[in-house]
Amino acid sequence: MKNFAVIDATTWEAMANSIVALLPKLGVSVAVLAAFWIAAALAAAAIARVGRSRRLDPDVIGLLAQSSKIALLVFGMITALGTMGIDVSAMVAGVGLTSLALGLALKEVVSNAIAGVLILFYKPFKRGDVVAVLTFKGRASEINLRYTTLETPEGRVFVPNTLLLTNAMIVSPENGH
């Protein structure tokens, strides 16, 4: 029983020494993460300010600002973990493979979202314009990242944005000229 107490005390001492040795790395890691957090907030604010000054669509500005903020935060977390001494190469590879799998599985959703961003950015038409593409024709009432809503005499038609971006369309301005 006496040997167990000595081994136990030695084990506790080794653990305490390991924790004390880890504290400086933990402090630097927290500082790195805080720096990336601040950089992400500043980048999002800068994108929003530039977008407003250039009178870009608020939906596009919000999407770009949020995307940059998330990307910087993820990069900051991975960098902070690496600063602590954790091997992040497997994590980075896993994120890459997960992104590839999600990209393939959600190909249509991603392509519609990208097409939606391009439509919002380039503005080939706006709300209120009459849009005709393929067999669909109606007044554009909503444009979002997934689809564009056309109001027709028969009801609403939800046209995927990729159809609008990859096919010829006829656009009549809302005032009819």
N, C-alpha and C positions, 0 to 999 in steps of 0.2 A: 504494500500500500504506500509506503514511503517513496519508492521509486516512481510510482505513478504521479505523486504530487510534484516531484522534481521535473519530470518530463512535461507535466501539464504547465508548470510555471515557465519552463523553457519555451514551450510552444506559444504561450501567451506573450512572452517577451519577443519572440520572433515575429509574431503577428503585429505587435505594437510597433516594432521597428519597420516593418513593411508599410504600415499605414503612415508613419511619420515620413518615410522616404517617398511615398506617393503624394503627399500634400503639396509640394511645390509644383509637380506636374498637373495636379488637379487645379491649382490656382491659375496656372498659365492657360490651361484648357478652358476654364471659365472666362478668362479674359479674351481668349480667341473667339469664343462663342458670342460674348457680348459685343465684340468688335464687328462680327458678321451681322449680328442682330441690328446694330446701329446702321451699318452699311446697307442692309436690306431696306430699312425704313427710309433712309435718305434716297436710295435709288428709286423706290416706289414714289416718293414725293417729287423727285426730279422728273420722272416720267410723266406724272400727272400734271406738273406745272408746264412742261414743254408741250404736252398734248393740248392743254387748255389754251396756251398762247398761240398755238397753230390752228386752233379751232377744229381739232380732230373729234371724231365721234366719241362720246363719253364711254360707250361700251368697249370700244377698242382700247381706250386709255386704261380703263379698269382692268381689262384682261392682261395687257402688257405689264402694268404695274404689279398686279398680283403674281403673274408668272415670274417676273424678275425677283420679287421678294421671296417666293418659295424656293427658287433655284439657289439664291444666295444663302438662305437658311439651311438647306440640305447640304450644300457645300461646306458651310460653317460647321455643322454638326460632324460631318465626316472628318474635317480638319481638326476639330477639337478632340475627337476620339483618337486620331493619329498622334496628336500632341501628347496625349496621356500614355502613349506607348502601345496602344491597341493596334494590332495588325488589321488595317482596313481594306487590304487588297481583295480579300474574299468578299467583303461587304460591297465594294465597288463593282466587282464582277457579278455578284448576285443582283444588284440594282440594274446593271446593264441587261442581264438575261431576263429579269422580270419586265423591264421596259420593252424589250423585244417581244416577249410573249404577249404582253398587254397590247402592244401596237398591232400585232397580227390578229389578235382576237377582236379588237375594237377598231378594225380598219375603217369600216363605214362611218362609225361615230367620229373618229379622228379626222377623216377626210371631210365630213360635213362641217366639223368645227373649224377646220382650216379654211374651207370654202366660205363659211360664215364670216370669219375674220377678214378675209379678202373682200367680200361683198361690203362689209361695214367700212373697210378702209378705202376701197376704190369707188364706192357708191355708184355702180352702174344704174341704179334706180333707188328711189327713196319711198318712204311710206306715202301712200296716196297715188302713186303712179300705177297705170295699168300695165301689167306685165303679161306677155304671152311667150311660153316656152313649151316646146313639144305640143301636147294636146291640152295644156293647161293655160287658162287665160282668166285674169281677175285683177282686182285692185289690191296692191300690196298693203296689208294692214299691220303686219308685224314682221320684223326681220331679227332673228336671233341666231345663235351659233349652230343650231341643229337644222332648222328649216325656216322657210319663209311662208307666211300665211297669206293666201290670196282669197279675197272675198269674191264669190261668184254669185249669180242669181240662184244657183242650186245649193249654195252653202259655202262653207270654208274648205279650202284645199290647202293641205300642208305639203309644200314642195321641198324635197331635200335640197340643200344648198349646192351640192355637187352637180345636180341637174342644171341649176341656174348658171353655174360657172363653166360647165363643159359643153353646153349646147347654145346654139344661136337663140337669141330672144329678141322680142320686139318690146320696146318700152315707150309708152305714151305718157307724157307728163300729166300730172293731176289736173292742170288747167285745160288740157285738151289741145295744146298747140305743139 
